[in-house]
């Protein structure tokens, strides 16, 4: 999708966000994306109103929920997974009204203290910050872990690893988790990393942690690390269990192992998600 089509497609979203920015004069956005009730939308931190909070979703019907403004996901991707990945990785395409964006996975509950830390990073003019991986320190280790956990097709991982090795990407070059990210996405260098990251996800594995460190290395962009890891004892945020984890794990398995990433199982995944919703409504 070229830049002109993206601009036209998202004009309504840009107007909504521009109006909000004009009213509140905020240049920082905290955002997430949730589809098919895979996660529960947790409340925004109490008493911290310096940022604007947006959740992109096609399945949450309210305009506002738990302090978040709900906006329809603008991505043209068919897969719910890629819809969320698209807005996650490309804030410069969808959120150009803002200088900084703070991405949080739907399973993450932020604290006011953590956002104060982030605000301090912005004051210090940091441009990109991640969370260190809690276990692994290498993209190649991550590739093997995805293979063992059946989260990706073996052939896809093998091709991706081969590309990185042939390009000279070193082992033990660090590994980040992408559940929480701060980016100054108005910076050209950050946009170039995100464009390359998205290109890798489209041409290789959809597992975004497999490619982000390679893309940072390829574009010679240095990054900083937040305190702690994406574990339950992080003082800045809490990581909850996914509501639809069992269903999603079956989806990832069938997509990767049976249908080899062709999204053939996606309609059944959506139908099961709606069946779950109907069951919940019946109980009410």
N, C-alpha and C positions, 0 to 999 in steps of 0.2 A: 504494500500500500504506500503510494508516494505521499510527500508532505502536503500537497494541495488537497488530496482526498481526505487525509486525516484532519486537516484544518477545517474543511467544510463539514465533515461528519461530526466534529465535536464543537461546532459553533455554539450550540445551546448550552453545553457544559461550560464553555469559556465565559459566556454571558452570565451564567449563574455565579460562577466563582469570581468574576470581575466585580459583580454587584456586591458580593459579600466583602471582597477586599476593599472596595471603595468605602464601604460602611465602617469597616473595622480597622482598616489600614494594617493588615497583617501580611507579612511576607513569608510566613512559615506555615506549612501544611503538614499535619499528621494524617496519614491515610492508610487504609487497608482495603481489601477486597474479599468478599465472601459470596460463594455461590452454593446453592442446594443445601443450605443449612449445615455445611461441613463444620463450621465453627459457630459458637454463640458470640454475639457482638457485646463485648464487655463495656461497662460504663467508662467514660473518659475520667481522668483524674479529677477529684473534687477540688475546687478552688484554684485550678490552674487554667486560666482563660486567655493566655497570651497567644495561643495557637488556634488555628482553625482545624476542625476534625471532619474528615470525609470518609465515608465507606462506599465504595463502588459495589453495587449489587443489582442483579436482575431478579432476585428472589425475595428481597426484603421490600415490602410494599409501602412502608411508612416513609414520610419525608424526613423525619427526625427520629432517632432512637438512641437512648442512653447517652445523649450529648453529641452524637454523630449526625452530620447531614448525610442523608442517603441519596446517592446519585446513580443513575443507571450506568452500568459498565459500558464504556464507549468502544471497547475492543470489537473488532470484526471477526475475531477467532471463533471457531465453532465449539471447540472443547472448553468446558468450564475451567479446566486447569490452565489452559493457555490464555483464556480471558483474564484470569487473575495474574498470571505471569506477565502479560503484556503491560498492564497498568503499573505493575510492581517495578518493572525494569525500565519503563519509558516515561518517567514523570515529565521530561522535557517536551514530550509530544502532547501530553494530556493536561499538564499543569503549568503551562507557561506563564500564568499570572503570578507565580510564586518564584522566589529565588531559591529557597530551601524546601526540601521535603523530608519527612521522617516516615519511612515505611515501617509498619508493624504487621506481622502475620495476625490473622484473625484469632489465633489461640493465645496471643500475648496480652496481658493486662499491665498497662503502664502505671507507674507511680508519679506523683507530682515531683518528688525529689529527683527522679530520673530525668524528667523534662527540664528541670532547672539545670541539671548537668548538661543537657543538650543545648540549652540556651547559652550556657557559658562557652560551649564549643563554637557556637555560631558567633559569639562576640569575639572569640579568638581567631575567627575567620578560617576555621577548619573546613575543608571541602568535601571529604568523604570519610566516613567512619563505619566500621563493621563490628561484629562480635566474633571473637576468636572461637574456632571450633572446639567443642568440649573434649573431643577424643583424638581426632586425627590432625595431622600437620602437613598433608600432602594431597594434591589433586589425584594422584595415581592411587593412593590409599582409598580415597573417596570413591573412585571408579570401581575398585575391587569390592568395597562395601556395598555399593549399589547392585553389583552383580550377585553377591552372596544373598542379599535381602530380596532379590527378585523384583527390584524396583525399576529395572531397565533391561532391555533386550541385550544379550551378550554381543551381538554383531554391532549394534549401535555404539556400545561402550568401546569395543575393540577399535572401530574406525576412529572414534574421537581421540582415544589415547594415542593411536598411531600418528594422527595429525599433530598433536602436541609434542610428541617425541621428535618427529621429523623437523619441527620448527625450533627445536632446541630448548623447550621449556624444561627447567631443572626440577629434579625431585626435591622434596623437603623444602619447598619454597613458601610454606605457610598455607593455611586453609581457614577460610572464614565461614560463618553461618550467616544466612541472609534473612533471618526472621525479624531483625531490627536493623535499620540502616539510616544513617543521616547522609544526605547528599546535597551539595550546592549545585542543583541540576541546571542552573543558569550558566554555569561555567562550560565553555566549549570542550575542554579536556574531559570533563565528566560525561558530557553528552557523547563523546566519541567512544568512551568505554562502554556506556550503556548500549549504543548502537551495535558495537561488536558483540557484546554479551547477548543481545537479542538475536543477532545473526547466528551465533553459536547454538542457541537454544532451538532455533528453527531448523538448523541444518544437522544438529547432532542430538544429544539427549535433552529432554525437557527438564531434567534435574538441574536447577540453576546453580547449585553449589559446585557442580562439576566444572563449570566454565568461568566463573567470575574471577578467580585468582589468575587464570591464564590471561584473561582480557586485561586486567590491571597491569600485568607484566608486559603484555604485548604493546600497550599504549604508554608504558613507562610512567604510570600514575601511582604515586605513593598514597597509602591509606593509613589511618590510625585505628586503634582497637579500643573499644569501650571496656570498662571494668567488668570482670566476670565472664560468664558464658551463658548460653541459652539453656540454663538448668533451672530447676525449681527453686534453688536457694539464692538466685541472683537478687541482690538488694534493690535493684532498680525496677524489676518487672517480674511478673509471674507468668509461667508458661503452663497453660491448661491443656487437658486432653482434648483432642478433636471430637466433636459430637458425632461426626460420621466416619470415624477412623476405620472401623471394620469394613464398612461399605466401600470407602475410598481405597483401602488396601487391596480389596478384591478387584476394584476397577484398575488400579495401577498394575496388578499382576496380569490380568487378562489383556490389557493394552500392550504391555511390554512383552509378555511371553507367548500369548496366543495370537494376537492380531498385529503384533510388531509395530505398535505406534501408529496404526492407521485410523484410530478413532472409531472403529467399527462397533465397539461396545458402548460408545457414549450414549446413544439413544436409550439403551437399557438402564444405564446409570441414572439418567435423568428421570425415567419412569419410576425407578425404585425410590428416588428422592421425593417425587410427588406422592408416591404411595405412603411414604413415611409421614409426610405432611398431613395427608388425609386421615391416617391413623391417629395422629396427635389431635386433630380437630374433633374426631369422633369421641375421643376420651374426654374432651372438654364438654 
